[in-house]
Amino acid sequence: DLSRVSVMGTLPDGLSLAPTLGRRPDQSPYALPDLGVLHGVTSLSLHSEPLRQAISLNEIDRYPSLTSLSLRGSFTDWQALARLPKLENLEIRYVPDLDGLPDLSAWPLLDRFIAFNVDETAGKRLKAQMQARAKLRAWTQHASVSQLRKPQWWEREYGRPFSAWAARAAKSANAAYDVAQAALIEAEDIHAVQSAITAFARHFNGMKNIETTEREDIGVAVWQFSQLDQMAKLGVTEAQAMRWFDDVRDY
């Protein structure tokens, strides 16, 4: 919880922040708190998870001395990076949405650039910008755009909430997810929806070691089910889906 951080002593050159974030991508973006003297660092890394609550970059100009910035995960308000004219190094990894990212020409001192595992459309645009910049001023340090990913890849790798589970438990959870999702897509009435969701929730009653984080992950899966197009057609709300989940679970 970065809002509880207080700092004293000598200012470090670099700072790496990984705030506690929500598990659902529909949550309001996380606003970076005021970290006082730490805003004077020249190197900053921000870490979140793809397809979970995003970090807003609106407050990034609180770090006016930044020459190096590394971003990993989900972010919003990319246009704010244009307010960092001193950047010499920019690294973007595992980012599913780069909508609003300024043109590389926004950073006249930029001499090192990495975009790795980013969304395909933005990645192609960045490749073209990187090549155009090279014709005007050669990159003297590493510059690359690689592993461009389609939306399906992000959903497959990060769309489900069980990636942090032990392999055996994750396999069982994903199998139950597959069954429930298939039933919900084919559901013709609200009773079929209730049956699929309650069966999914009950699946975990027999599993051991369901702690708070795992229970929240299962809840995220139920929320994902509630967002399916078929649920809206049948009039099933998120609140109703969560009630069915709560009614049958014993974890």
Secondary structure, DSSP 4 states (H G I P E B T S, - for coil): -GGG----SSPPSEEEE-----S-TTSPPEEPPP-GGGGG-SEEEEE--TTSSPEE-TTGGG-TT-SEEEEES-EE-GGGGGG-TT-SEEEEEEES--TTPPPGGG-TT--EEEEEEEEHHHHHHHHHHHHHHHHHS--SS-EEEEEEE-HHHHHHHHSSTTTTS-HHHHHHHHHHHHHHHHHHHH--SHHHHHHHHHHHHHHGGG-S---HHHHHHHHHHHHHHHTSHHHHHHT--HHHHHHHHHHH---
